[in-house]
C-alpha cells in the first residue's frame, strides 16, 4: 500500500508526495531530512492523505494533484 499525502508548509504552500510509510516520512520531513522544498518551509502540517494499492496508482494520482490549481487542491483537502 502507498499513501498519497499533502502537507501545508509554514509559508502556506502545499506539498504533495507519496510514501509507503507515512509516519516515517512525516518524521523525516519534520527533522529537515526530507525534500529540499519542505526543509526550507518547516514546520509542516499533514492536511490530506489517501491510500492506493500500488506505486503506479499513487504516482498517477500524485501527478494529477500536482497539475491542479491551488484552489482545486484546497477543495480536495476540505472534503476530509
Contact map, one row per residue, 1 for C-alpha under 8 A:
11100000000000000001000000000000000000000000000000111110000000000000000000000000
11110000000000000111100000000000000000000000000000111110010000000000000000000000
11111000000000000111110000000000000000000000000011110000010000000000000000000000
01111100000000011110000000000000000000000000000011110000010011000000000000000000
00111110000000011100000000000000000000000000011111000000000000000000000000000000
00011111000001111000000000000000000000000000011110000000000000000000000000000000
00001111100001110000000000000000000000000001111100000000000000000000000000000000
00000111110111100000000000000000000000000001111000000000000000000000000000000000
00000011111111100000000000000000000001001111100000000000000000000000000000000000
00000001111110000000000000000000000000001111000000000000000000000000000000000000
00000000111110000000000000000000000000001000000000000000000000000000000000000000
00000001111111000000000000000000000000000000000000000000000000000000000000000000
00000001111111100000000000000000000000000000000000000000000000000000000000000000
00000111100111110000000000000000000000000000000000000000000000000000010000000000
00000111100011111000000000000000000001000000000000000000000000000000000000000000
00011110000001111100000000000000000000000000000000000000000001001100000000000000
00011100000000111110000000000000000000000000000000000000000001000000000000000000
01111000000000011111000000000000000000000000000000000000011001000000000000000000
01110000000000001111110010000000000000000000000000000000000000000000000000000000
11100000000000000111110000000000000000000000000000000000000000000000000000000000
01100000000000000011111110000000000000000000000000000000000000000000000000000000
00100000000000000011111111000000000000000000000000000000000000000000000000000000
00000000000000000000111111100000000000000000000000000000000000000000000000000000
00000000000000000000111111110000000000000000000000000000000000000000000000000000
00000000000000000010111111111000010000000000000000000000000000000000000000000000
00000000000000000000011111111100000000000000000000000000000000000000000000000000
00000000000000000000001111111110000000000000000000000000000000000000000000000000
00000000000000000000000111111111110000000000000000000000000000000000000000000000
00000000000000000000000011111111111001100000000000000000000000000000000000000000
00000000000000000000000001111111110000100111000000000000000000000000000000000000
00000000000000000000000000111111110000000000000000000000000000000000000000000000
00000000000000000000000000011111111001100100000000000000000000000000000000000000
00000000000000000000000000011111111000100000000000000000000000000000000000000000
00000000000000000000000010011111111101100000000000000000000000000000000000000000
00000000000000000000000000001001111111100000000000000000000000000000000000000000
00000000000000000000000000000000011111110000000000000000000000000000000000000000
00000000000000000000000000000000001111111000000000000000000000000000000000000000
00000000100000100000000000001001011111111101000000000000000000000000000000000000
00000000000000000000000000001101111111111100000000000000000000000000000000000000
00000000000000000000000000000000000111111100000000000000000000000000000000000000
00000000111000000000000000000000000011111111000000000000000000000000000000000000
00000000110000000000000000000101000001111111000000000000000000000000000000000000
00000000110000000000000000000100000000001111100000000000000000000000000000000000
00000011110000000000000000000100000001001111110000000000000000000000000000000000
00000011100000000000000000000000000000000011111000000000000000000000000000000000
00001111000000000000000000000000000000000001111110000000000000000000000000000000
00001111000000000000000000000000000000000000111110000000000000000000000000001000
00001110000000000000000000000000000000000000011111000000000000000000000000001001
00111100000000000000000000000000000000000000011111100000000000000000000000000000
00111000000000000000000000000000000000000000000111110000000000000000000000000000
11110000000000000000000000000000000000000000000011111000010000000000000000000000
11110000000000000000000000000000000000000000000001111110110000000000000000000000
11000000000000000000000000000000000000000000000000111110110000000000000000000000
11000000000000000000000000000000000000000000000000011111110000000000000000000000
11000000000000000000000000000000000000000000000000011111111000000000000000000000
00000000000000000000000000000000000000000000000000000111111100000000000000000000
00000000000000000000000000000000000000000000000000011111111110000000000000000000
01110000000000000100000000000000000000000000000000111111111111000000000000000000
00000000000000000100000000000000000000000000000000000011111111100000000000000000
00000000000000000000000000000000000000000000000000000001111111110000000000000000
00010000000000000000000000000000000000000000000000000000111111111000000000000000
00010000000000011100000000000000000000000000000000000000011111111100000000000000
00000000000000000000000000000000000000000000000000000000001111111110000000000000
00000000000000000000000000000000000000000000000000000000000111111111000000000000
00000000000000010000000000000000000000000000000000000000000011111111000010000000
00000000000000010000000000000000000000000000000000000000000001111111000000000000
00000000000000000000000000000000000000000000000000000000000000111111100000000000
00000000000000000000000000000000000000000000000000000000000000011111111110000000
00000000000000000000000000000000000000000000000000000000000000000011111110000000
00000000000001000000000000000000000000000000000000000000000000000001111111000000
00000000000000000000000000000000000000000000000000000000000000000001111111100000
00000000000000000000000000000000000000000000000000000000000000000001111111110000
00000000000000000000000000000000000000000000000000000000000000001001111111111000
00000000000000000000000000000000000000000000000000000000000000000000011111111100
00000000000000000000000000000000000000000000000000000000000000000000001111111110
00000000000000000000000000000000000000000000000000000000000000000000000111111111
00000000000000000000000000000000000000000000001100000000000000000000000011111111
00000000000000000000000000000000000000000000000000000000000000000000000001111111
00000000000000000000000000000000000000000000000000000000000000000000000000111111
00000000000000000000000000000000000000000000000100000000000000000000000000011111
